[in-house]
Amino acid sequence: MCEHCGCGQPGTNHHHLHDHGHSHGHSHGHDHSHAHPHPTETEIPVMEDALALNQRLADQNRGFLRAKGIKMVNLLSSPGSGKTELLTQTLAALDGSAAIVGDLQTDNDAQRLRKSGRPALQIQTGTMCHLDAHAVAHALDDLLALPGADTIRTLFIENVGNLVCPAAFDLGETLRVTCLSVTEGEDKPLKYPRAFLSADAIVLTKLDLAEPCGFDRELCLANLRYVNPDAPVFETSARNPASLASWIDWLAQ
């Protein structure tokens, strides 16, 4: 896993239970056994504990949002796939929508998303190459404290641009959507299968560039179907807003 964010090293990221009431109980187990009866044995750290804690927090987020009647859509993609522009137009078209966006630095994407007229908050992750349920829980508190937040019914999470680590972390979403641009090549679903296998829907973006990129649509669809035969695939171009109609209708339903 990533050597910078520490996502493959349990205990390097600070987590605590979050009840959305700003009462944070800290629970840290520090029962370390340093007995090494066999000097040749090697201790190998695993992600199991870190992911188990994240799952507990994700389930809390999911229950909290369900109680408020909000569905949360987790958007995954590689950098430069066009998901920010897709989301900007989606927010503008979908009443009662809002967004939380994750990037290592800057709030550029949140500023772009606010042009839709909908609320958008930025999470700056520093060196972390993914969002986790803990970071989203804090952002939820901030978002839902904004004026008019009681009208939010669909919340989008624009995850950090990365097809690897974000796929492993449940945020408490209702739906997971993976975006793939025609500029990335037809084989991305085969190279990064988990991001596509876990998706409830897949959005192909930048279809206006398909011809100059030599994009093989049939091959791409075949690769997507090989990895995930059930998820609907929406073919879109931000330069043709009409192409987003089926995608927005699916979200509304």
Rosetta blueprint (number, residue, H / E / L):
1 M L
2 C L
3 E L
4 H L
5 C L
6 G L
7 C L
8 G L
9 Q L
10 P L
11 G L
12 T L
13 N L
14 H L
15 H L
16 H L
17 L L
18 H L
19 D L
20 H L
21 G L
22 H L
23 S L
24 H L
25 G L
26 H L
27 S L
28 H L
29 G L
30 H L
31 D L
32 H L
33 S L
34 H L
35 A L
36 H L
37 P L
38 H L
39 P L
40 T L
41 E L
42 T L
43 E L
44 I L
45 P L
46 V L
47 M L
48 E H
49 D H
50 A H
51 L H
52 A H
53 L H
54 N H
55 Q H
56 R H
57 L H
58 A H
59 D H
60 Q H
61 N H
62 R H
63 G H
64 F H
65 L H
66 R H
67 A H
68 K H
69 G L
70 I L
71 K E
72 M E
73 V E
74 N E
75 L E
76 L E
77 S L
78 S L
79 P L
80 G L
81 S L
82 G L
83 K H
84 T H
85 E H
86 L H
87 L H
88 T H
89 Q H
90 T H
91 L H
92 A H
93 A H
94 L L
95 D L
96 G L
97 S E
98 A E
99 A E
100 I E
101 V E
102 G E
103 D E
104 L L
105 Q L
106 T L
107 D L
108 N H
109 D H
110 A H
111 Q H
112 R H
113 L H
114 R H
115 K L
116 S L
117 G L
118 R L
119 P L
120 A E
121 L E
122 Q E
123 I E
124 Q E
125 T L
126 G L
127 T L
128 M L
129 C L
130 H L
131 L L
132 D L
133 A H
134 H H
135 A H
136 V H
137 A H
138 H H
139 A H
140 L H
141 D H
142 D H
143 L H
144 L H
145 A L
146 L L
147 P L
148 G L
149 A H
150 D H
151 T H
152 I L
153 R L
154 T E
155 L E
156 F E
157 I E
158 E E
159 N L
160 V L
161 G L
162 N L
163 L L
164 V L
165 C H
166 P H
167 A H
168 A H
169 F L
170 D L
171 L L
172 G L
173 E L
174 T L
175 L E
176 R E
177 V E
178 T E
179 C E
180 L E
181 S E
182 V H
183 T H
184 E H
185 G L
186 E L
187 D L
188 K H
189 P H
190 L H
191 K H
192 Y L
193 P H
194 R H
195 A H
196 F H
197 L H
198 S L
199 A L
200 D L
201 A E
202 I E
203 V E
204 L E
205 T E
206 K L
207 L H
208 D H
209 L H
210 A H
211 E H
212 P H
213 C H
214 G L
215 F L
216 D L
217 R H
218 E H
219 L H
220 C H
221 L H
222 A H
223 N H
224 L H
225 R H
226 Y H
227 V H
228 N L
229 P L
230 D L
231 A L
232 P L
233 V E
234 F E
235 E E
236 T L
237 S L
238 A L
239 R L
240 N L
241 P H
242 A H
243 S H
244 L H
245 A H
246 S H
247 W H
248 I H
249 D H
250 W H
251 L H
252 A H
253 Q L
